Amino acid sequence: MELDWHSAVLTRATIVDKNYKNTQNVRRFLVEQCGESFRFDRDFMAWIKNDTQKTLGDVVEEWKRRQ
């Protein structure tokens, strides 16, 4: 079943699949996890969609590592 990135309840265990989208729902989750300074940039968005299996927890940790 395809995840609706616009309205699904997201957790750190949510798998980033081939249908991943940078939605406002995802942004809200990442701001909650990473803090108000969270921002998407092109390099980070490319990393999220690089076809390597990851979870939103991995995304959070990578963003924090880059800061």
C-alpha positions in Angstrom: 0.0 0.0 0.0 1.4 3.4 -1.0 1.9 5.9 1.8 0.1 9.2 1.5 2.9 11.6 2.3 0.4 14.5 2.6 -1.6 13.1 5.4 0.0 10.0 6.9 1.1 9.9 10.5 4.8 10.0 10.3 7.3 8.5 12.7 11.1 8.0 12.7 10.4 4.4 11.6 8.5 5.5 8.5 10.3 4.1 5.4 11.3 6.5 2.7 10.0 4.7 -0.4 10.2 5.4 -4.1 7.0 7.5 -3.8 8.4 9.9 -1.2 7.4 13.5 -1.6 8.7 16.6 0.2 5.3 17.6 1.5 4.2 20.1 4.2 3.4 17.0 6.4 7.0 15.8 6.0 8.3 19.3 6.7 6.2 19.6 9.9 7.6 16.2 11.1 11.2 17.2 10.4 10.8 20.6 12.1 9.4 18.8 15.1 12.3 16.4 15.1 15.2 18.7 14.0 14.1 22.1 15.4 12.8 25.3 13.9 16.0 25.8 11.9 15.2 22.8 9.7 15.2 23.7 6.0 15.2 21.6 2.8 18.0 22.4 0.4 18.7 20.8 -3.0 21.6 18.6 -1.8 19.6 17.3 1.1 16.5 16.6 -1.0 18.7 14.7 -3.5 20.2 12.7 -0.6 16.7 11.7 0.6 15.7 10.5 -2.9 19.0 8.8 -3.7 17.5 5.3 -3.9 19.2 4.1 -0.8 16.8 2.5 1.7 16.3 4.7 4.7 13.7 5.8 7.3 12.6 9.2 8.4 14.8 8.6 11.5 17.8 8.3 9.1 16.7 11.5 7.4 16.6 13.3 10.8 20.0 12.0 11.8 21.6 13.0 8.5 20.2 16.5 8.7 21.5 16.9 12.2 24.9 15.5 11.1 25.1 18.2 8.4 24.5 21.0 10.8 
